Amino acid sequence: MNRRNKFLTLVFSLFPGAGHMYMGYLTQGTQLMLLFLLVCFVVVDFRFMLLGFLIPVIWFYSLFDAYNRYEGTEIEEITTFNIFEWLQLRPKWIGWALIITGSFMVLDRVLFPLLPYQWRDFIQTGIVAVILIWGGITLLMGTKPEITYHPELQIPDQSTFCQGEVIDTDNNEEV
């Protein structure tokens, strides 16, 4: 039985991550809180509304996850992901994120006010489009997973399925 107060858990859970912290899940609570605040900052300060849909997703996930943890409901988790350890292993990602964020701030706060509205809209749309295209190409050109054959699964090859016929691969007979 959980010794935490259910009402206080609910009240703290209204802010993403705080309910987790109240129950002792400090790492996950901090991660949820930082993610929520980062998305809010990007949406509000950079007017990047494309990420706005993440705000309710993070909020509801945090609320229901805290409730399930309080109730002791078994939560199926593949692995526990720690963003802090992940970022410590990738300091260049932080560097690039800071450079890109600073560049967007210079464009948005210094250069864009000097341009007519039509040019600003054109440039902002172009930047987002280039980033999305670059991200898509990067994902498509990334490393492909190595496919291994597992003989114990006995997966038939393409030649056993021909013109609607099903062939029993063990006996080489039509079924």
C-alpha positions in Angstrom: 0.0 0.0 0.0 1.3 3.4 -1.0 1.8 5.7 2.1 1.6 8.9 0.0 -1.6 11.0 0.2 -3.8 10.4 -2.9 -5.1 13.9 -3.0 -1.6 15.5 -2.8 -0.4 13.1 -5.5 -3.3 14.3 -7.8 -2.6 17.9 -7.0 1.1 17.6 -7.7 0.4 15.6 -10.9 -1.4 18.6 -12.4 2.1 19.9 -13.2 3.9 17.3 -15.3 6.6 15.6 -13.3 5.8 17.0 -9.9 3.6 14.0 -9.0 6.4 11.6 -9.9 8.8 13.6 -7.8 6.3 13.6 -4.9 6.2 9.8 -5.0 10.0 9.5 -5.2 10.6 9.0 -8.9 12.9 12.0 -9.1 14.7 11.2 -12.4 11.5 10.5 -14.3 9.7 13.5 -12.7 12.6 15.8 -13.6 12.7 14.5 -17.2 8.9 15.0 -17.7 9.1 18.5 -16.1 12.0 19.6 -18.3 10.5 18.2 -21.4 7.2 19.9 -20.7 8.8 23.3 -20.0 11.1 23.0 -23.0 8.2 22.3 -25.3 6.3 25.2 -23.8 9.3 27.5 -24.2 9.9 26.5 -27.8 6.2 26.9 -28.7 5.8 30.3 -26.9 9.1 32.0 -27.4 9.9 30.8 -30.9 6.3 30.7 -32.0 6.9 27.1 -33.3 3.3 26.0 -33.0 4.1 22.7 -34.8 5.2 21.3 -31.4 2.1 22.5 -29.6 0.4 19.2 -29.9 3.0 17.7 -27.5 1.9 19.9 -24.6 -1.4 17.9 -23.9 0.3 14.6 -24.7 3.0 15.2 -22.1 0.5 16.5 -19.6 -1.9 13.6 -19.9 1.0 11.0 -19.9 2.4 12.5 -16.8 -1.0 12.6 -15.0 -2.0 9.1 -15.8 1.5 7.6 -15.3 1.6 9.2 -11.8 -1.9 7.9 -11.0 -1.0 4.4 -12.2 2.2 4.4 -10.1 0.3 5.5 -7.1 -2.3 2.8 -7.5 0.5 0.2 -8.0 -0.8 -0.7 -11.4 1.7 -2.8 -13.4 3.0 -0.5 -16.1 4.5 -2.2 -19.1 7.8 -0.5 -19.7 10.3 -1.6 -22.3 13.2 0.1 -20.7 13.7 3.1 -18.4 15.1 5.9 -20.4 17.3 8.5 -18.7 17.7 11.6 -20.8 20.6 12.9 -18.6 22.8 9.8 -19.2 21.9 9.9 -22.9 23.0 13.6 -23.2 26.2 13.0 -21.2 27.2 10.5 -23.9 26.4 13.0 -26.6 27.7 16.4 -25.7 27.8 17.4 -29.4 24.0 17.2 -29.5 23.8 19.8 -26.8 26.3 22.0 -28.6 24.4 21.8 -31.9 21.1 22.4 -30.1 22.5 25.5 -28.5 23.9 26.8 -31.8 20.7 26.2 -33.7 18.6 27.8 -30.9 20.9 30.8 -30.8 20.7 31.2 -34.6 16.9 31.1 -34.5 16.9 33.7 -31.8 19.2 36.0 -33.8 17.0 35.5 -36.8 13.7 36.0 -34.9 14.7 38.9 -32.7 17.3 40.8 -34.6 17.0 40.2 -38.4 13.3 39.5 -38.9 12.0 42.8 -37.5 14.0 44.5 -40.2 12.3 42.7 -43.0 8.7 43.2 -44.4 6.1 40.7 -43.1 5.9 38.8 -46.4 9.7 38.1 -46.4 9.6 37.0 -42.7 6.8 34.5 -43.4 8.6 33.2 -46.5 11.9 32.8 -44.7 10.4 31.1 -41.6 8.4 28.7 -43.7 11.5 27.9 -45.8 13.6 27.2 -42.7 11.1 24.8 -41.2 10.6 23.1 -44.6 14.4 22.7 -45.1 14.8 21.3 -41.6 11.9 18.8 -42.1 13.3 17.7 -45.5 16.8 17.4 -44.1 15.5 15.3 -41.2 13.6 13.0 -43.6 16.6 12.5 -45.8 18.8 11.8 -42.8 16.3 9.1 -41.6 16.1 7.5 -45.0 19.8 7.5 -45.5 20.6 6.2 -42.0 22.0 2.8 -41.3 19.7 -0.1 -42.2 19.3 -2.9 -39.6 21.0 -6.1 -40.4 18.5 -8.9 -41.2 19.4 -12.2 -39.8 17.8 -15.5 -40.7 16.5 -17.6 -37.8 16.2 -21.2 -38.9 14.1 -22.1 -35.9 11.3 -19.8 -37.1 11.1 -21.6 -40.5 10.0 -18.5 -42.4 9.3 -19.5 -46.0 10.8 -17.4 -48.8 8.9 -15.5 -51.5 8.9 -18.4 -54.0 6.6 -20.5 -51.8 3.7 -18.1 -52.4 2.8 -18.1 -56.0 -0.4 -17.2 -57.8 -2.7 -17.7 -54.8 -1.4 -21.2 -54.0 -0.1 -22.1 -50.6 2.6 -24.6 -50.5 3.6 -26.6 -47.4 7.3 -26.0 -47.2 8.0 -29.1 -45.2 6.5 -31.6 -47.7 6.6 -29.4 -50.9 2.9 -30.1 -51.4 0.0 -27.8 -52.2 -2.4 -27.3 -49.4 
